[in-house]
Amino acid sequence: MKHVLFVCGRNLRRSPTAEAIFADAPGVETASAGLNPDAEEPLTAELVEWADLIFVMEKAQRAKLSARFRGSLKRARVICLDIPDRFEFMDPELVRLLRAKVTPLLR
């Protein structure tokens, strides 16, 4: 089972959408969290350590993740999807982008 973590700022739109889309993918267990202090589900060291693969939505989030959780990032591969914060939860264009960018990397 591959543990896949989706991370954005507040865990309101992009990362929960990604978690929902890929929740039923074969051989994959998903979770999502946010890096901001007011995140719906704040990112923890335990979640980072749990993950085999971490998808961040923006380059700045990758830098923040590395700075804050350096000690917990021993084995996870971190990939930036370059998806801006301009979509609503389950927005069809967001779903299309996530499927196009993430699906090939889950194989």
MIDO-617509 format. One record per atom (N, C-alpha, C, CB): x, y, z; residue number from 0. Coordinates in Angstrom, 2 decimals. Atoms other than C-alpha are relative to their C-alpha. Glycine has a CB too. Layout:
% MIDO-617509
+---------+---------+---------+-----+
|       X |       Y |       Z |   k |
+---------+---------+---------+-----+
|       X |       Y |       Z | NUM |
...
+---------+---------+---------+-----+
This chain:
% MIDO-617509
+---------+---------+---------+-----+
|       X |       Y |       Z |   k |
+---------+---------+---------+-----+
|    0.84 |   -1.18 |    0.00 |   0 |
|    0.00 |    0.00 |    0.00 |   0 |
|    0.89 |    1.24 |    0.00 |   0 |
|   -0.96 |    0.00 |    1.22 |   0 |
|   -0.75 |   -1.25 |    0.10 |   1 |
|    1.40 |    3.39 |   -1.04 |   1 |
|   -0.78 |    1.08 |    0.75 |   1 |
|    0.25 |    0.40 |   -1.49 |   1 |
|    0.62 |   -1.08 |   -0.77 |   2 |
|    0.69 |    6.26 |    1.39 |   2 |
|    0.27 |    1.33 |   -0.70 |   2 |
|    0.54 |    0.02 |    1.45 |   2 |
|   -0.11 |   -1.23 |    0.77 |   3 |
|   -0.01 |    9.48 |   -0.52 |   3 |
|   -0.64 |    1.15 |    0.78 |   3 |
|   -0.68 |   -0.16 |   -1.39 |   3 |
|    0.45 |   -1.17 |   -0.76 |   4 |
|   -0.31 |   12.85 |    1.23 |   4 |
|   -0.07 |    1.21 |   -0.93 |   4 |
|    0.95 |    0.28 |    1.19 |   4 |
|    0.19 |   -1.22 |    0.79 |   5 |
|   -1.71 |   15.96 |   -0.46 |   5 |
|    0.01 |    1.19 |    0.96 |   5 |
|   -1.34 |   -0.06 |   -0.82 |   5 |
|   -0.18 |   -1.15 |   -0.88 |   6 |
|   -0.71 |   19.31 |    1.04 |   6 |
|   -0.25 |    1.30 |   -0.75 |   6 |
|    1.42 |    0.00 |    0.61 |   6 |
|    0.17 |   -1.37 |    0.51 |   7 |
|   -1.90 |   22.86 |    0.42 |   7 |
|    0.07 |    0.93 |    1.20 |   7 |
|   -1.36 |    0.17 |   -0.79 |   7 |
|   -0.11 |   -0.97 |   -1.08 |   8 |
|   -2.23 |   25.97 |    2.56 |   8 |
|   -0.95 |   -0.26 |    1.16 |   8 |
|   -0.25 |    1.36 |   -0.54 |   8 |
|    0.98 |    0.09 |   -1.07 |   9 |
|   -5.46 |   25.66 |    4.51 |   9 |
|   -0.79 |   -1.31 |    0.00 |   9 |
|   -0.96 |    1.14 |   -0.10 |   9 |
|    0.68 |    1.29 |    0.08 |  10 |
|   -6.65 |   22.17 |    3.51 |  10 |
|   -1.51 |    0.18 |   -0.14 |  10 |
|    0.31 |   -0.84 |    1.23 |  10 |
|    1.42 |   -0.26 |    0.23 |  11 |
|   -9.96 |   23.56 |    2.27 |  11 |
|   -0.47 |   -0.40 |   -1.39 |  11 |
|   -0.29 |    1.45 |    0.22 |  11 |
|    0.46 |    0.23 |    1.37 |  12 |
|  -10.04 |   23.10 |   -1.49 |  12 |
|    0.88 |   -0.97 |   -0.78 |  12 |
|   -0.07 |    1.30 |   -0.74 |  12 |
|   -0.84 |    0.81 |    0.88 |  13 |
|   -7.07 |   21.69 |   -3.40 |  13 |
|    0.36 |   -1.36 |    0.58 |  13 |
|    1.26 |    0.75 |   -0.33 |  13 |
|   -0.43 |    1.30 |   -0.54 |  14 |
|   -5.68 |   19.00 |   -1.11 |  14 |
|   -1.18 |   -0.91 |    0.38 |  14 |
|    0.88 |    0.21 |    1.23 |  14 |
|    1.13 |    0.90 |   -0.23 |  15 |
|   -9.11 |   17.71 |    0.08 |  15 |
|   -0.62 |   -0.54 |   -1.29 |  15 |
|   -1.06 |    0.72 |    0.81 |  15 |
|    0.50 |    0.47 |    1.30 |  16 |
|  -10.19 |   17.51 |   -3.57 |  16 |
|    0.88 |   -1.16 |   -0.48 |  16 |
|   -0.02 |    1.15 |   -1.05 |  16 |
|   -0.93 |    1.06 |    0.43 |  17 |
|   -7.08 |   15.47 |   -4.40 |  17 |
|   -0.19 |   -1.26 |    0.84 |  17 |
|    1.46 |    0.48 |    0.11 |  17 |
|    0.22 |    1.16 |   -0.87 |  18 |
|   -7.63 |   13.21 |   -1.39 |  18 |
|   -1.27 |   -0.75 |   -0.40 |  18 |
|   -0.09 |    0.44 |    1.48 |  18 |
|    1.27 |    0.63 |    0.39 |  19 |
|  -11.23 |   12.57 |   -2.46 |  19 |
|    0.11 |   -0.72 |   -1.35 |  19 |
|   -1.11 |    1.06 |   -0.07 |  19 |
|   -0.12 |    0.58 |    1.35 |  20 |
|  -10.34 |   11.89 |   -6.11 |  20 |
|    0.76 |   -1.33 |    0.03 |  20 |
|    0.71 |    0.98 |   -0.95 |  20 |
|   -0.88 |    1.18 |    0.03 |  21 |
|   -7.62 |    9.34 |   -5.33 |  21 |
|   -0.24 |   -0.97 |    1.16 |  21 |
|    1.43 |    0.44 |    0.02 |  21 |
|    0.28 |    0.86 |   -1.16 |  22 |
|   -9.16 |    7.76 |   -2.19 |  22 |
|   -0.28 |   -1.45 |   -0.39 |  22 |
|   -1.19 |    0.55 |    0.77 |  22 |
|    0.35 |    1.35 |    0.43 |  23 |
|  -10.36 |    4.75 |   -4.19 |  23 |
|    1.00 |   -0.60 |   -0.99 |  23 |
|   -1.36 |    0.00 |   -0.62 |  23 |
|   -1.01 |    0.52 |    0.93 |  24 |
|   -7.23 |    4.30 |   -6.32 |  24 |
|    0.57 |   -1.30 |    0.57 |  24 |
|    1.15 |    1.06 |   -0.24 |  24 |
|   -0.53 |    1.28 |   -0.48 |  25 |
|   -5.97 |    0.71 |   -6.12 |  25 |
|    1.43 |    0.13 |    0.54 |  25 |
|   -0.04 |   -1.03 |   -1.11 |  25 |
|   -1.33 |    0.02 |   -0.60 |  26 |
|   -2.97 |    0.23 |   -3.84 |  26 |
|    0.45 |    1.31 |    0.61 |  26 |
|    0.97 |   -0.40 |   -1.02 |  26 |
|   -0.34 |   -1.33 |   -0.51 |  27 |
|   -3.14 |    3.78 |   -2.53 |  27 |
|   -0.88 |    0.34 |    1.21 |  27 |
|   -0.18 |    1.07 |   -1.11 |  27 |
|    0.72 |   -0.55 |   -1.14 |  28 |
|   -4.11 |    5.22 |    0.84 |  28 |
|    0.31 |    1.49 |    0.02 |  28 |
|    0.39 |   -0.70 |    1.37 |  28 |
|   -0.20 |   -1.44 |    0.10 |  29 |
|   -4.63 |    9.00 |    0.86 |  29 |
|   -0.32 |    0.73 |    1.30 |  29 |
|   -0.85 |    0.55 |   -1.12 |  29 |
|    0.29 |   -0.94 |   -1.08 |  30 |
|   -4.62 |   11.84 |    3.35 |  30 |
|    0.30 |    1.39 |   -0.53 |  30 |
|    0.83 |   -0.31 |    1.30 |  30 |
|   -0.31 |   -1.37 |    0.39 |  31 |
|   -4.53 |   15.62 |    3.12 |  31 |
|    0.14 |    0.86 |    1.25 |  31 |
|   -1.09 |    0.58 |   -0.94 |  31 |
|   -0.23 |   -0.91 |   -1.12 |  32 |
|   -3.41 |   18.48 |    5.33 |  32 |
|    0.44 |    1.35 |   -0.55 |  32 |
|    1.07 |   -0.57 |    0.98 |  32 |
|   -0.40 |   -1.34 |    0.38 |  33 |
|   -2.56 |   22.16 |    5.30 |  33 |
|    1.19 |    0.48 |    0.81 |  33 |
|   -1.15 |    0.96 |    0.17 |  33 |
|   -1.19 |   -0.53 |   -0.66 |  34 |
|    0.62 |   24.04 |    6.17 |  34 |
|   -0.27 |    1.23 |    0.85 |  34 |
|    1.04 |    0.34 |   -1.04 |  34 |
|    0.29 |   -1.22 |   -0.76 |  35 |
|   -1.03 |   27.18 |    7.52 |  35 |
|   -0.49 |   -0.32 |    1.41 |  35 |
|   -1.05 |    0.84 |   -0.73 |  35 |
|    0.44 |    0.24 |   -1.38 |  36 |
|   -1.72 |   27.54 |   11.26 |  36 |
|   -1.52 |   -0.17 |    0.12 |  36 |
|    0.45 |    1.15 |    0.88 |  36 |
|    1.46 |    0.10 |   -0.05 |  37 |
|   -5.46 |   27.90 |   10.53 |  37 |
|   -0.56 |   -1.09 |   -0.92 |  37 |
|   -0.62 |    1.35 |   -0.37 |  37 |
|    0.44 |    1.07 |    0.91 |  38 |
|   -5.63 |   24.78 |    8.34 |  38 |
|   -1.09 |   -0.85 |    0.64 |  38 |
|    1.20 |   -0.90 |   -0.40 |  38 |
|    1.08 |    0.89 |   -0.43 |  39 |
|   -8.71 |   22.58 |    8.58 |  39 |
|    0.58 |   -1.24 |    0.66 |  39 |
|   -0.90 |   -0.40 |   -1.21 |  39 |
|   -0.75 |    1.15 |   -0.53 |  40 |
|   -6.38 |   19.60 |    9.13 |  40 |
|    1.47 |    0.39 |   -0.07 |  40 |
|   -0.29 |   -1.35 |   -0.82 |  40 |
|   -1.40 |   -0.45 |    0.03 |  41 |
|   -2.92 |   20.91 |   10.14 |  41 |
|    0.97 |   -1.16 |   -0.26 |  41 |
|    0.36 |    0.68 |    1.31 |  41 |
|   -1.03 |    1.00 |    0.30 |  42 |
|    0.11 |   19.05 |    8.81 |  42 |
|    0.81 |   -0.29 |    1.26 |  42 |
|    0.93 |    0.49 |   -1.15 |  42 |
|   -0.77 |    0.42 |   -1.17 |  43 |
|    1.95 |   17.06 |   11.49 |  43 |
|    1.21 |   -0.83 |   -0.46 |  43 |
|   -0.88 |   -0.82 |    0.98 |  43 |
|   -1.18 |    0.83 |    0.28 |  44 |
|    5.31 |   15.28 |   11.64 |  44 |
|   -0.43 |   -1.44 |   -0.22 |  44 |
|    1.03 |    0.10 |    1.15 |  44 |
|    0.48 |    1.38 |    0.15 |  45 |
|    3.39 |   12.00 |   12.00 |  45 |
|   -0.54 |   -0.25 |   -1.40 |  45 |
|   -1.09 |   -0.30 |    1.04 |  45 |
|    0.52 |    0.16 |    1.37 |  46 |
|    1.58 |   12.55 |    8.69 |  46 |
|    1.14 |   -0.02 |   -1.01 |  46 |
|   -0.99 |    1.13 |   -0.34 |  46 |
|   -1.15 |   -0.04 |    0.92 |  47 |
|    4.85 |   13.44 |    6.94 |  47 |
|    0.75 |   -1.33 |    0.05 |  47 |
|    0.95 |    1.18 |    0.37 |  47 |
|   -0.71 |    1.28 |   -0.15 |  48 |
|    6.51 |   10.29 |    8.32 |  48 |
|   -0.81 |   -1.16 |   -0.58 |  48 |
|    0.31 |   -0.27 |    1.47 |  48 |
|    0.90 |    1.03 |    0.53 |  49 |
|    3.48 |    8.19 |    7.27 |  49 |
|    0.09 |   -0.09 |   -1.53 |  49 |
|   -1.45 |    0.29 |    0.42 |  49 |
|    0.09 |   -0.09 |    1.46 |  50 |
|    3.72 |    9.34 |    3.64 |  50 |
|    1.21 |   -0.59 |   -0.73 |  50 |
|   -0.16 |    1.44 |   -0.41 |  50 |
|   -1.03 |    0.45 |    0.95 |  51 |
|    5.64 |    7.63 |    0.85 |  51 |
|    0.19 |    1.07 |   -1.08 |  51 |
|   -0.39 |   -1.37 |   -0.65 |  51 |
|    0.04 |   -0.98 |    1.08 |  52 |
|    4.70 |   10.37 |   -1.61 |  52 |
|   -0.80 |    1.20 |    0.50 |  52 |
|   -0.62 |   -0.61 |   -1.31 |  52 |
|    0.68 |   -1.23 |   -0.43 |  53 |
|    3.81 |   13.99 |   -0.78 |  53 |
|   -0.13 |    0.93 |   -1.20 |  53 |
|    0.77 |    0.70 |    1.18 |  53 |
|    0.26 |   -0.96 |    1.07 |  54 |
|    2.19 |   16.27 |   -3.33 |  54 |
|   -0.33 |    1.35 |    0.64 |  54 |
|   -1.16 |   -0.48 |   -0.92 |  54 |
|    0.32 |   -1.36 |   -0.41 |  55 |
|    2.33 |   20.01 |   -2.61 |  55 |
|   -0.54 |    0.72 |   -1.23 |  55 |
|    1.26 |    0.74 |    0.59 |  55 |
|    0.64 |   -0.70 |    1.12 |  56 |
|    0.36 |   22.46 |   -4.73 |  56 |
|    0.86 |    1.11 |   -0.58 |  56 |
|   -1.32 |    0.56 |    0.44 |  56 |
|   -0.80 |   -1.13 |    0.44 |  57 |
|    2.92 |   25.30 |   -4.93 |  57 |
|    1.45 |   -0.13 |    0.48 |  57 |
|   -0.60 |    1.32 |    0.51 |  57 |
|   -1.42 |    0.06 |   -0.35 |  58 |
|    6.70 |   25.76 |   -4.81 |  58 |
|    0.26 |    0.53 |    1.41 |  58 |
|    0.82 |    0.80 |   -1.00 |  58 |
|   -0.19 |   -0.57 |   -1.34 |  59 |
|    6.47 |   27.93 |   -1.67 |  59 |
|   -0.38 |   -1.01 |    1.08 |  59 |
|   -0.84 |    1.29 |    0.16 |  59 |
|    0.41 |    1.03 |   -0.96 |  60 |
|    4.70 |   25.04 |    0.08 |  60 |
|    1.07 |   -1.07 |    0.12 |  60 |
|   -1.33 |   -0.64 |   -0.41 |  60 |
|   -1.09 |    0.97 |   -0.05 |  61 |
|    7.53 |   22.70 |   -0.83 |  61 |
|    1.11 |    0.52 |    0.91 |  61 |
|    0.56 |   -0.29 |   -1.43 |  61 |
|   -1.04 |   -0.61 |   -0.83 |  62 |
|   10.02 |   25.10 |    0.77 |  62 |
|   -0.42 |    0.02 |    1.47 |  62 |
|    0.32 |    1.44 |   -0.48 |  62 |
|    0.51 |   -0.04 |   -1.37 |  63 |
|    7.85 |   25.51 |    3.87 |  63 |
|   -0.02 |   -1.40 |    0.61 |  63 |
|   -1.40 |    0.62 |    0.04 |  63 |
|    0.03 |    1.39 |   -0.45 |  64 |
|    7.41 |   21.74 |    4.16 |  64 |
|    1.42 |   -0.46 |    0.37 |  64 |
|   -0.59 |   -0.93 |   -1.10 |  64 |
|   -1.40 |    0.40 |   -0.24 |  65 |
|   11.18 |   21.17 |    3.89 |  65 |
|    0.57 |    0.68 |    1.24 |  65 |
|    0.86 |    0.34 |   -1.21 |  65 |
|   -0.54 |   -0.74 |   -1.14 |  66 |
|   11.98 |   23.86 |    6.45 |  66 |
|   -0.61 |   -0.48 |    1.32 |  66 |
|   -0.26 |    1.49 |   -0.18 |  66 |
|    0.69 |    0.34 |   -1.24 |  67 |
|    9.38 |   22.80 |    9.01 |  67 |
|    0.08 |   -1.46 |    0.38 |  67 |
|   -1.42 |    0.38 |   -0.11 |  67 |
|    0.06 |    1.44 |   -0.28 |  68 |
|    9.53 |   19.02 |    8.68 |  68 |
|    1.22 |   -0.74 |   -0.52 |  68 |
|   -1.26 |   -0.60 |   -0.61 |  68 |
|   -1.22 |    0.62 |    0.54 |  69 |
|   13.11 |   18.34 |    7.57 |  69 |
|    0.30 |   -1.35 |    0.65 |  69 |
|    1.19 |    0.94 |    0.20 |  69 |
|   -0.30 |    1.25 |   -0.71 |  70 |
|   13.60 |   15.66 |   10.24 |  70 |
|   -0.97 |   -1.12 |   -0.29 |  70 |
|    0.02 |    0.26 |    1.46 |  70 |
|    1.02 |    1.02 |    0.27 |  71 |
|   10.42 |   13.84 |    9.23 |  71 |
|   -0.05 |   -0.41 |   -1.47 |  71 |
|   -1.37 |    0.51 |    0.42 |  71 |
|    0.04 |    0.24 |    1.45 |  72 |
|   11.06 |   13.89 |    5.47 |  72 |
|    1.04 |   -1.00 |   -0.47 |  72 |
|    0.19 |    1.30 |   -0.75 |  72 |
|   -1.08 |    0.93 |    0.32 |  73 |
|   13.49 |   10.99 |    5.48 |  73 |
|   -0.27 |   -0.86 |   -1.21 |  73 |
|    0.28 |   -0.87 |    1.16 |  73 |
|    0.23 |    0.96 |    1.08 |  74 |
|   11.76 |    8.72 |    3.01 |  74 |
|   -1.00 |    0.45 |   -1.05 |  74 |
|   -0.47 |   -1.28 |    0.57 |  74 |
|    1.04 |   -0.42 |    0.94 |  75 |
|    8.94 |   10.60 |    1.31 |  75 |
|    0.58 |    0.75 |   -1.18 |  75 |
|   -1.03 |    0.86 |    0.71 |  75 |
|   -0.32 |   -0.76 |    1.20 |  76 |
|    9.30 |   11.84 |   -2.23 |  76 |
|   -0.98 |    1.17 |   -0.06 |  76 |
|   -0.08 |   -0.89 |   -1.31 |  76 |
|    0.85 |   -1.20 |    0.04 |  77 |
|    7.97 |   15.42 |   -2.53 |  77 |
|   -0.08 |    0.51 |   -1.43 |  77 |
|    0.56 |    1.10 |    0.95 |  77 |
|    0.23 |   -0.45 |    1.38 |  78 |
|    6.43 |   16.58 |   -5.80 |  78 |
|   -0.89 |    1.23 |    0.03 |  78 |
|   -0.64 |   -1.13 |   -0.86 |  78 |
|    0.81 |   -1.22 |    0.11 |  79 |
|    5.15 |   20.07 |   -6.60 |  79 |
|   -0.86 |   -0.08 |   -1.26 |  79 |
|    0.91 |    1.26 |   -0.03 |  79 |
|    0.94 |    0.10 |    1.12 |  80 |
|    2.05 |   20.10 |   -8.80 |  80 |
|   -0.21 |    1.33 |   -0.73 |  80 |
|   -1.33 |   -0.51 |    0.50 |  80 |
|    0.19 |   -1.33 |    0.60 |  81 |
|    2.11 |   23.86 |   -9.56 |  81 |
|   -1.46 |    0.28 |   -0.33 |  81 |
|    0.84 |    0.13 |   -1.27 |  81 |
|    1.43 |   -0.29 |    0.16 |  82 |
|   -1.63 |   24.28 |   -9.05 |  82 |
|   -0.33 |    1.19 |    0.90 |  82 |
|   -0.89 |   -1.26 |    0.36 |  82 |
|    0.26 |   -1.21 |   -0.78 |  83 |
|   -2.58 |   27.82 |   -7.97 |  83 |
|   -1.28 |   -0.10 |    0.84 |  83 |
|   -0.08 |    1.21 |   -0.92 |  83 |
|    1.15 |   -0.01 |   -0.91 |  84 |
|   -5.10 |   28.59 |   -5.22 |  84 |
|   -1.12 |    0.86 |   -0.59 |  84 |
|    0.41 |    0.53 |    1.40 |  84 |
|    1.09 |   -0.75 |    0.64 |  85 |
|   -7.92 |   29.70 |   -7.51 |  85 |
|   -1.21 |   -0.89 |   -0.30 |  85 |
|    0.49 |    0.65 |   -1.29 |  85 |
|    1.08 |    0.95 |    0.25 |  86 |
|  -10.24 |   26.70 |   -7.46 |  86 |
|   -0.83 |   -0.23 |    1.25 |  86 |
|    0.56 |   -1.32 |   -0.52 |  86 |
|    0.87 |    0.42 |   -1.10 |  87 |
|  -13.18 |   25.69 |   -5.31 |  87 |
|    0.15 |   -1.51 |    0.18 |  87 |
|   -1.50 |    0.40 |   -0.27 |  87 |
|   -0.02 |    1.44 |   -0.27 |  88 |
|  -13.48 |   22.23 |   -3.74 |  88 |
|   -0.75 |   -0.73 |   -1.12 |  88 |
|   -0.64 |   -0.31 |    1.39 |  88 |
|    0.54 |    0.85 |    1.07 |  89 |
|  -14.14 |   19.63 |   -6.49 |  89 |
|   -0.32 |    0.76 |   -1.29 |  89 |
|   -1.25 |   -0.68 |    0.50 |  89 |
|    0.15 |   -0.75 |    1.25 |  90 |
|  -13.99 |   22.28 |   -9.24 |  90 |
|    0.39 |   -0.93 |   -1.15 |  90 |
|    0.87 |    1.32 |    0.00 |  90 |
|   -0.31 |    0.92 |    1.10 |  91 |
|  -14.10 |   20.32 |  -12.55 |  91 |
|    1.39 |    0.22 |   -0.62 |  91 |
|   -1.05 |    0.13 |   -1.08 |  91 |
|   -1.32 |   -0.27 |    0.56 |  92 |
|  -10.95 |   22.06 |  -13.84 |  92 |
|    1.10 |   -0.47 |    0.96 |  92 |
|    0.16 |    1.51 |   -0.30 |  92 |
|   -0.95 |    0.49 |   -1.01 |  93 |
|   -9.11 |   21.28 |  -10.58 |  93 |
|    0.08 |   -1.53 |   -0.06 |  93 |
|   -0.42 |    0.47 |    1.42 |  93 |
|    0.04 |    1.47 |    0.09 |  94 |
|  -10.21 |   17.64 |  -10.83 |  94 |
|    0.77 |   -0.47 |   -1.24 |  94 |
|   -1.46 |   -0.51 |   -0.04 |  94 |
|   -0.70 |    0.36 |    1.24 |  95 |
|   -8.96 |   17.49 |  -14.43 |  95 |
|    1.51 |    0.15 |    0.16 |  95 |
|   -0.50 |    0.86 |   -1.18 |  95 |
|   -1.43 |   -0.25 |   -0.21 |  96 |
|   -5.59 |   19.02 |  -13.50 |  96 |
|    0.62 |   -1.05 |    0.92 |  96 |
|    0.22 |    1.40 |    0.59 |  96 |
|   -0.52 |    0.98 |   -0.94 |  97 |
|   -5.11 |   16.71 |  -10.53 |  97 |
|    0.12 |   -1.38 |   -0.64 |  97 |
|   -0.89 |   -0.08 |    1.24 |  97 |
|   -0.06 |    1.33 |    0.66 |  98 |
|   -5.96 |   13.59 |  -12.55 |  98 |
|    1.14 |   -0.05 |   -1.01 |  98 |
|   -1.35 |   -0.32 |   -0.70 |  98 |
|   -1.04 |   -0.03 |    1.04 |  99 |
|   -3.60 |   14.64 |  -15.36 |  99 |
|    1.40 |   -0.03 |    0.63 |  99 |
|   -0.17 |    1.26 |   -0.88 |  99 |
|   -1.34 |   -0.13 |   -0.59 | 100 |
|   -0.68 |   15.44 |  -13.04 | 100 |
|    0.36 |   -1.13 |    0.98 | 100 |
|    0.11 |    1.31 |    0.70 | 100 |
|   -0.29 |    0.99 |   -1.06 | 101 |
|   -1.02 |   12.82 |  -10.27 | 101 |
|   -0.08 |   -1.43 |   -0.49 | 101 |
|   -0.97 |    0.19 |    1.15 | 101 |
|    0.21 |    1.40 |    0.41 | 102 |
|   -2.29 |    9.67 |  -11.99 | 102 |
|    1.26 |   -0.69 |   -0.53 | 102 |
|   -1.07 |   -0.06 |   -1.06 | 102 |
|   -1.20 |    0.69 |    0.50 | 103 |
|    0.93 |    8.91 |  -13.93 | 103 |
|    1.04 |   -0.29 |    1.10 | 103 |
|    0.66 |    0.84 |   -1.10 | 103 |
|   -0.99 |    0.15 |   -1.06 | 104 |
|    2.95 |    9.26 |  -10.71 | 104 |
|   -0.41 |   -1.04 |    1.05 | 104 |
|    0.24 |    1.33 |    0.67 | 104 |
|    0.47 |    1.02 |   -0.95 | 105 |
|    0.86 |    6.71 |   -8.80 | 105 |
|    0.24 |   -1.42 |   -0.51 | 105 |
|   -1.48 |    0.18 |    0.29 | 105 |
|   -0.19 |    1.34 |    0.59 | 106 |
|    1.73 |    3.83 |  -11.13 | 106 |
|    1.28 |   -0.63 |    0.45 | 106 |
|   -0.01 |    0.08 |   -1.50 | 106 |
+---------+---------+---------+-----+
